[in-house]
Amino acid sequence: MSPRRFNRRKFLGLAVGAGAIAVAADAVLVEPMRPIIVRKEIYLKRWPARMDGFNIALLSDFHYDPIFSIHPIQSAVEMVNQARPDLVLLTGDFVTSPFFGNRSRGLANAEACAQLLQKVQAVHGLWAVMGNHDAAAGAAQVTAALQGAGVTVLSNAAAPIEHNGGRFWLAGVADVLESSADLHSALQPVPPDEAVILMAHEPDYADYVARYPVDLQVSGHSHGGQIRLPLLPPLYLPPLGRKYINGMYSIRELSLYTNVGLGTINLPVRLNCPPEVTLITVRRGQAGS
């Protein structure tokens, strides 16, 4: 073998190795810490005309742990405040379910996460539902931490949001995987002719929600797969997060948006799936207008 050919092979081997190291470093050290803003205009037929252009910020799947000194929640809070939304929705998994039964750590993380979210500003405040990890850590305690920071938590309940002379209903269900969700109870106070936005942690719940008079469902849970390799499906998707993985969907008359989340689970890695801050502008009209 000539020295020239050997050197070329050696160079190619080093280049491939360096590239792999660079991708791994980006997936661990860079991408998980840099949230992006995704802007969506969503048209709803029953949306109040006087509330056309209503702005919502959507955050999900924080999995907050102060052991990681840098977490995308800090950047996300700044992004949301710069956007000055009318309303902020938080679709669960504020903490990671405790490993080895260490519930106290998970609940301490909920307090820390809530304190960071307390910095978020919105005209109509912050509203949340629990995720499956919150339920495993202790839904009552996570709820208390959020409420102590001024976040309203909806659990199989709905509340009217009035703005500029118009009104819609914001509903939220308890975690679906824990078999605690009761959409029927959540929608009981809602008049039949008024628009409804539903917070539900698991996006695949939409197939059931589509049977009800709900206009928009917002969810998280899937993490978008977290690791997305070219030409391949996501390496891992959780139960009830395998069908509506990320972005916008229509299920009969229901619109659904799935946020890929801010935090990580299992491995602190994101690849081709950066943390997301969703800024939604709701407009009156037909989908696709």
Secondary structure, DSSP 8 states (H G I E B T S, - for coil): --HHHHHHHHHHHHHHHHHHHHHHHIIIIIGGG--EEEEEEEEETTS-GGGTTEEEEEE------TTSS--HHHHHHHHHHHH--SEEEE-S--S---GGG-HHHHHHHHHHHHHHHTT---TT-EEE---HHHHHHHHHHHHHHHHHTTEEE-SSEEEEEEETTEEEEEEE---TTTT---HHHHHTTS-TTS-EEEE-S-GGGHHHHTTSS-SEEEE--SGGGSB--TTS--S---TT-SSS-SEEEEETTEEEEE---SS-SSSS--BS---EEEEEEEEES-TT-
